[in-house]
Amino acid sequence: MVLNPVISKLAGKLVVLASASPRRMEILRNTGLRFEVVPSWFKETLDKEKFKAPYEYAVETAKHKALEVAKRMPLNHLKTPDVVIGADTIVAVDGTILEKPVDKNDAYRMLSRLSGKEHSVYTGVVIVLCHENENKSVDYRLIDFYEETKVKFADLSESMLWEYIDSGEPMDKAGGYGIQALGGMLVERVHGDFLNVVGFPLNHFCKQLDVVFNTSGLLLSQEILAHSETNVSTHTSSRIQQPNPAAMTSPDTSAKSDLSKASCFHQTHGSQTSPSASPVHKVKKNGDNSKEDEHTWPLGNSCSTNPAAENTAAPSLSSREQLTEVIGTEREDNGPQKDDLQRIIELMDGFKASKALFTASRLGVFDLLQSRPELDAAQVAQEIKASVKGTQCLLDACVSLGLLRSRESSCQKRVYMNAALAQGFLLSDAPHSLGGYIQHCDQTVWPLFTHLECAVRDGTHQHEKAFGKKANDLFQDTLYNNQDIKLRFMSAMHSIAKVTGRAVATAFDLSRFKTACDLGGCTGALAHELTKAHPEMRVTVFDLPTVVEMSGRFSPQHSENRVSFLAGDFFEDELPKADLYILARILHDWPDEKVHVLLRRIADSCTSGSAVLIAETMLDGWKPHSALQSLNMLVQTEGMERRERQFADLLCQHGFGDVQVVHTRNFLDALIAFKM
């Protein structure tokens, strides 16, 4: 049973994993499934004594995790997911649930109890299907199940127990061990799904998706839902037959080896799991207690109405090959296919679309049509002081790009007005205006990209060729050596931070941190989003004196006094003390050797439990944007965009671990790592 038959149905949908567990991420990514990670903020405080069986606790916890994320995303991330996957793994022996050990003595107590005995590893899994209604309310459908795996420990000697405990591995694992790493030496045999013990019951999960997305499953859905409860507080599940241990195949050792390589990634909760149970379909409707509609309910938002889905990452090469096998196939060579030809033409014309956007923005077309909608081409030309012929071409191009709308007026003239995209992002006074960043792209990035071939050949930025100036210091010699250029760059960074700030600020539960330092925080836009999302937090923006002196131009009106500015160079000057250090669009400016300098300085300022929050466009994220952003850094800086693993390796060398990543699909991805 594999995921391939349903992967094409999930393509174009916003699939979210409500867990930061690196093990679960690895298992699901190995299937080719494209998803983003939004860790749940649900506090695992359910009373275990109220559950008759351990698996009921695991399923209920998974349900709370998944629903918390499904309900938070439309509010905090401004997008509704199509599918949310929640999971919780527990270890149980003699009917008692074992938590993560609090210290070495607690780990010894747990492992001693497991020594020489068979215990159960349960994973509760909940799949939430979300449907956004026209009135913006959201309906939720839940499919929940659990898996049980029996694990038999060998008789453990005192020396083996303490050798394993001293390795540090037990401390973030439910039951005090991780089977995919050193903990595997404690295990004598496994009855059931090995991946369930690692962290996620992939086989059972795929079977549930098969039921949900295949036609036969949809035909059965009416009957299933007729018996569903609207109250999701209870859990029922029928036991399926335990797999025959003799029929089990051994786990793929190469996959096990790959999972064990994640040395700096640490699971945030239980790492063990196992096989056994059938799905329960339930319904919860947001809002009043009205009855569920009986017509067929869509399984997800379409790409045309879900902005996040429009940006869904393209599959990896191996996934494309799998997708080709599923969808279809060989075709005769009857000339170029229309869709393929259209795609190539769109790529060839991409620069024309960009320049049309830049030109209309620079000429003030969008602001003009907001203040005076339904002007014709001649009227617009008169206001922007341009030719009627040229203005007509520009306006029609913007209509074709979805930036403007047009209609025939009563006097048979075509008049123009802003489309929703322009109103949201292109007006100079819009709350999420990208005007500053568009201006930066037009006047700085565009000239640099005309020398992309040289950048590819030389591997260096192209400031000298584009602007006729040597740039020994990236910022002082290029962006801050002129007042107008500096203001334009700060405006660009401010507009991006305003658009992405909320998604970054809410990607993780940061309530434990009371003080934060935003290194290179520029205008403080992200700092203000952090204080809005976390009312107890105070943020210090630490940036160069030439930036701090102009930051007041961008400060929001009536802002609380929880954001302060401090001038300094984070490569040279003492860093402010803080619980959390923020690096938003900073590390991509620098090569590894300079990144190591900065991370070393941060590590020296941190205490155990402090953390680093990194916001960057990661190459593991949604393509092709991330790959094009990598070219962007090539022509502009000494640095580069990086993958999650590269960030984890850099951080690991400076004592940071428990790395968690969220792909926000909002231009920047978020990564947090804790000082160990």
N, C-alpha and C positions, 0 to 999 in steps of 0.2 A: 504494500500500500504506500503510494507516494503522493506528494502534493501536486505533481505536474498537472493532472487532469483538472484541477480547480485553480491553478495559478493564473490562467488567462482570465478567469472570472474576477479575480481579485485585482488584476492590473487596472489602473485607473481609479481605484478606490483608496481612500485614506485609511490604512490599517495601522493601528496603534498598539504597541505592547506596553501594558501598564506596569512595567517592571524594569529596573536597571540592572538586573542580574546578567552579568557577562555570559554565563553559561546558557541561559535561555536565548539571548541574542545570537550566540554562535549557532545553537541548534537550529533556530528558525532561519537564519541567514544561509545556512548550508543547504536549505531547500530551494533557495532562489526567491523566497518571499521578500517583497519590498515592504518595509514598515518603518515607522518612526517610533522612538522611545519617549514616553512621557511617564516617569515614575509616579506611582500613586502616593498621595499624602495621607492615606488612611493609616491611622495609628492602630497597630495590631493589639487591641485591648479587649477583644471579645472574651467573655468568661468561659473558659474551657469546661468548667464543671456543668454547664448547661447543655452540653452536647453529648448525646448517647454514645456516639462513636467518633474516633479521631478524624475520620475522613469528612464528617459533617462540619467540623471546625475548619478544615482546610478549604472546603468548597465555599463556606460562608465568608471566610476571609477573602478568598479570591473574588467573590461577588462584590464585596465592599470595595476592594481595590479597583476593579474594573469600572464599576458604576461611578466611583469618585472621579476618575479620569474622564469618563464619558460626559459627566455633567459639568466638570470644570472647564473642559476645552472650549465649548462655545462662549464661555464668559471670559476666561483669561487668555486663551489663544485665538479667540475670534474665528473659530472654525469648528465645524461639527464633524467628528470622525464617522466613517462608515462602519468600521469594525474595531472593537476594543477587546484585547485579549488580556485577561487577568489570570494569575496563577499563584498558588501558595503551596509550598512543600513542607511537610512535617515528618519527623521521625517518631515512631511510637513503639514502646516495648511494654508488654504486659498491660496494655490499655492506657499507659501514661504517655503524654506528649512531652518530648524533650525539646526544650528551647535551645537557642545558642548559648554556649557557656559564658558566664560573666567574667571568669578568670581561670587560671590554670587548675586550681583545685576543683572548680566546677566541671571543667573538661575531664579531669581525672574521674570524677564521680560518674559522669555520663558514660565514658568509654569503658569503665570497669563494669558498669551495669550491662553493657552490650557484649562484653567479652564472652566468647564461647556460646552465644545464644543467637537465635533467629529473631529478627525484629521486622517491622513493616515500615516502608517508606510510602507515604501517600502524597499525591499532588492533586489538589483541587483546581480545576480549570473552568473558567467562565468566559464564554464568547458573547459579547454584547453587540447586537446589530442596532445601529442608530438610524433613525429616519427623521429628517428635519421637515416639518410641515410648513405650509405657506405662511402661517402666522408666527413662524420662528420657534414654536414649541417643538419638543423633540420626543419621539416615541422610542422606547427601548424594548428589544427582545433579547432574552437571555437563553443561551444553551449552556447547561452546566453538567459536568461529569467529574469523576475522580478516577485515579489509577493507583493501584497498590502493587508494590514490588516487595517480595520477601528477600531479606539480606541476612546471610549467616556469617557472623564474625568467627574468626579463629580464636583459640584460647590465647590471650595476650599476656606476655610476661610483663613484669614491672618495667624492665629496661626498655622494651618496645613501646609501651604506653608513654613513658616519659620522653623517649626520643621523639615520638610523634607530637606530643604536646609542646615540647620545646621548639619544634619547627615553626610554631605560630599558626599553622594551618587550621586547627580546630576552632579558633576564636570567632570566626564569622560564619560558622556552619551550624545548621540545625542538627542536633544530635552529636555535634563535636567532630564530624569528619566529612571529607569530600572524596568520593570514590574515584573521581576522575584524576586525582593527583596522588599525593603521598598516602592518602587514606585508603587507596586501593590495596595496600599491602596488609591491611587489617582484615580484608574480606576473604572468606573461604569460598562462598558461592552466592549466586544471585538467581532467584526464581522470578522471572518476569522481565519487564522492559528496563534495560540498562539505562537508556537515556532518561527514563523517569527518575532514576536515582541521581543522575547528573543534574537534573533540574527541570525537565519538561518531557511529558509523555507524547512524543511526536507521532507515533503510529496511531494512538487513539484520537489525537487532535485531527489528524488527516481524515480519519473515518468520519468524524463529526462534520468537517467541512464538506466531505463528499455528500453526506445526507442533506446539508443545508443548501448546497449550490447545484446539485444535480436535479434533473427534472423530476425523477421519482420522488426525491425528498420534498420538492415543492408541492407535488400533488398530494403528499401526505400531510402537508403543513396545516391544512384546514382542520383535519381530524385531530391532529396533535394539539392545535391551539384551542380547539373546542373544549379540551379537558384542562387547559392551562389555567393557572391561578393569576389573578391580578395582584395578589399580595406576594412579594418576593422574599418575605422574611422566613419562609419555611423551605426545607429542602427534602426532596424525595428522590431516590435513585435505586434502580434495580441492579442487583449484583449479576455480573456475567461470569461465566465459567473461568476458573483460573487457568492460564496457559499451561500446557504440558511442559515441564522443565526439560524433558528429554528431546522435545522438538525445537528447543531454542537454539539459535545460532549464536556464536560468540560475537561480541560487538566489534565493529570495525576499529582495528587498532590504530590505523592512521588518523581516523576522526578523533579518537581518544587522545592521541598525541597532540593533534592540533589544538584541542580544547585546553590541554594542560599548559600550552605555551603562554596563555594569558596570565603571566606571572604577576603583573601589577594590577590586574583587574580583580576586584573582590566582590563576592555576592552580597547583596544587602539583606537577603534572608535565605531560608533553608535551601540546601543544595541536593537533597535526596528525593527520590520518587518511585512510582510503580503502577502495575496494570489492574484494572478491573471495573467497569461500570458503564451503564448506558446513559444517554442524554436525557435531560429534562428540559422542556421548552417552556419558558414563562414569559409573561408580558408585564411591562410596567409602562404606564403612560404618564408623561409629565403634565402637571396641571391639575384639572378637576378629576372627579371620579366617574367621568363619562365612560360608557362602554366602548370597548375596542371595536373599530370598524371590521366588518366581516369580509370586505373585499381583499384581494391579494395585496399584500404589503411588500413594497420594494425592499430588496436586500441591501441597497446602499444608494448613496447619492451619485448621480451621473457626473461624468467629467465636466459636462457643460455648465453645471450649476455649483460645483464645488471647487473653489479656487485652489485649495490645497491639492486636490486630485489633478488639476491641470499641471501642477508642478511635479507630479509623481516621477520619481527617478526612473530612468530607463533601466531595463534588466541588464545584468552583467552578461558577458559574452556567452557563458555557459547557459544562462537562463534564456537568452535569445534562441540558442540551439534547441533547448527543450520546448520553447514556445512554438518554434517552427514545426516540431514534431506533432504538437497538439493541434495547431490551427490548420495546418494545411499544407502547403506542399508544393510539389513540383509543378511548374507551369511551362508551357511551351514558349519558345522564344518568338513571340509575335510582335516584337518591338517593345519599346519602353512602356512600362505600366504607368497609367495616368497618375496614380498616387505617388509613385516613386519619382516621376518627373517633376511633379508639383513640389515635392519635398526638396529636391535639389535646387529648383528655382527659388524657393523661399530662402534657402541658405545663401544662395548667390546674391539675393536682393536684401539680405538682412541689414547691410550697412545703410541702404537707402531708407529703410524704416527708421533706423536710429537717427539718421541725420534729419529726417522730416520732423521727428519728435523734438530734437534739439533746436531746430530752427523755429518751429512754432512756439516753443517755450521762450526762446530768446526774444522773439518779436512780440511777446505778450498776448498771443492769440487767445489763450485759455482764460486769462484774467479779463480780457475785453469781452468775450462772449458770456462770461459769468455776470458781468455788470450790465451788459446790453445783449441779451440773447436774441436770436433770430435776425441777425444782420445778414445781408447778402454779400457776395464776394467784393463788389465795388465799395460797399460801406466799410468792410473790414480793411480793404486796401488803403482807403483814405486814412483810417485811424492809425494803421501801423506804418504808414508812409512807404508803401510798396506798390509795384505794378499790379493792375487788375489781373492780367494773365497769370503772373507768378503766384498771386494770392489764391486765385481759383484752383490752380494745380495743387498748392499746399493744403488748402482746405479739403479738397476731395481726397487727397492722400490720407489726411487725418481721419476722414470718415471711413475709409477702407481699413484703417488700423484700429477702428473701434474707439478712437479718442473723441471724435465729434459725431453728431447726428445731423441730418439735413432733411428738409422737406420742401415741397413746392408751396410758395405763399399764394395768397389770393390774387396777387398781381403777376402770377406765373414766373416769379423769380425764386431761385433756390436759396433758402436761408439756412443758417447754421446755428447750432447750439452745442454746449458741452455734453458729452456722454458721461456716464457714471464714473468711468476711469479717470477722466480729467477732473471731475469734481472732487474725487477722493485723493488724488495724488499730484495733480499738476497745477493747482491754483497756488499762488504765492502765500496765501493766508490759510490754506487748508490745514487742519490739525496734523495730518500725515503727509504734508507736502514734501515731495522729492525734488522741488525746484533747485535747491542748493546742490544736490548730488547730480542732477541733470546738467547743471552749468559746469560742474567739475568734469564730468564725462566729456562734455563738448569741448571745453577749452584746454583740458590737460590730458585726459586719457585718449581722446581721439587723435591728437597729433602724435602721441607715443605709439599708438597702434599702427600708424602708417609705416612704422619701422619695425614691425613684428618680425619680418624675415631676418633682419640683422640681429634682433634679440635672440631668435632661435639659433642662429649660427654662432653668436658670440656668448650666449648665456648670461648677458648683462643687461641692465636697464638702458633706456635710450634717451635720457634727458639731454645729453649733449647734442645728439643728432636732431632731436625735435625742437629744442629751444636755443641751441648754440651756446650752452653754458655747461661747464664741468660741474659735477655734483659729488664732491667728496663727502659731504654730510647730507644725507637724504632730505632731512627736514630744513635745516638751516640754509642750505644752498638752493633749494628748489621751491619749497612751499612757504617758508617763513621769511624769505629775503625781501619780500615786497608786501606792503600793507594790503593791497587789493587782492593779491593772490592768497595771502594768509586768510583774509576774511572769507574768500570764496571756498577755500579748503575747509575752514571751520564750519561754514554753513553746510557744506556737503556732509561732513561727519555728523553734524547736528541732525540733519534730516534723516540720515540712515539710522542714527541712534533712536530717534523718536519713533520710527516705523518698527524697528526691531526690538526696542527696549522692553516692552511689556512681555514679549515671548521669552526673552532671555531672563528677565527678572522673575518670572513665574515658572520657569522650567523645572526648578527644584524647590523643595521645602527648605527655605533659608531661615526659618524662624529661630534657629539656635544661635545665629550670628547677630550680635548687637552692634558691632562696628565693622565697617568695610572700607577698603581703600581702592578706589578706581584709578589704576595706574594708566596715565595717558588718557584720562577721561574727557579731555577736550572741554566741551561746553557744559558738561554735567547732565546731559539729557538722560543717559542711562542711570545715573545716580538718582535722579528724581523719580524715575520709574521704579527703582529698587525701594525707595522710601515709601512710595505709594502702595506697593505690593506688600511691604513688610514694615508696619507702623512703628515697630520698636527699634528699627535699624537707623544708625547714623552713618553717613558716607562722606569720606574725604576724597576729593578729586585732586590727584597729584599730577601736575603737568608742567611743562616748561614755562618760565616766567612770561615769555612773549605770548603764550596762549592764555594764561591765567589773567593777564591784564585786560584781555578783550572778552573774557567769558561772561561778563555782566551784560553784554548785548543780547545774550541768548537765554538768560535766566527767566523762568516762567513767572508771571505775575502772581502775587499772593502765595508764593511757595513757603512751605514750612521751613524753619531754620534748622533742618537736619542734614543739609548738604553744605559742606564747606570746601574751600579751595586752598591749596597749598602749592607754592611754586618750587620746582626742583627738577633735577634730571635723574630719572630712575636708574640710570647706569652709573651715576657718580655720587649722588647725595643720599643721606640716610633716609630710609623709607619710613613713613608713618606706621605706628603700631596698629594692627587691626586683627580681627578674628577671621576676616575673609578678604582676600586680595583678588581684584578683578582685572582681567586682561582682555579687553574687547577690541578686536581688530588691531592688536599690537604685535603678536608674535609672527604674523605673516610678513611683517616688514623686514625681518631679520634672518640671517643664516643661523644654522644650529649653534655655532660657537658663541654668538651674541645672545641667543636665547638661553644658553647654559649660564652665561654671566647673570642675566636677569633672574632666572629661576633660583640660582644659588643665593642671590641677595634676598629674594623673597623667603626662601627656606630658612635663612639665618634669622629672619624677623618673625618666623612662625613658631608657635608652640604646638604641642600635640593636640589634635582636634581642630586646629585651624585648617583653612581650605583655600584653594585657588579655583576661581571660576573663569573659564576661558570661553570667549565667544568668537568663533571664526566660521568661515565657510569651509567645511571639511570635505575632503575628496570622497569620503564614503557616502556623502549625502546625496541630495537630488541632482542628477546630471541632466542636461549638459551644463547647467549653471556653474556648478563647482569646478568643472574642468576649464570652462572659459575664464572663471575667476583666477585660476592658476596662471593662465596666459596673461591676465591683467597684472598680476604681481610680477611676472617676468619682465614686462616692459617698464614697470614703474620703480621697482625696489631691488634691494640685494636679497630679499627673502623669498618665501614660497608658501603656497598653501600646503597643508599636511593632512594625513589620514589620522584616524583615531589612534591607531597603534603607534604612530610616530609621536603623537602627543603623550601617550601613556609611557612610552620608553623614555622620553625626555624628562617627564615628571618623576618617574621611578628612580632615576639617577640622583635625584635631590630629595629623596625620602618621602615622596607623595604616593599614595596608593588609593585603593577603593575607588577607582575611576568609574564615573558614570557619565553617559552621553545621551543627549536628547537632540534629535534632528527636528528642529522647530518648523522647518519648511517656510520660514519667514526670513529668508536671506542669510541669517546667521544660525549656526548650530551652537549648542551649549555643552560644555564639559566641566565637571567638577571633580576635584581630587583632594584627598584629605592628607594632612601631615601625620605620618605614622609615628 
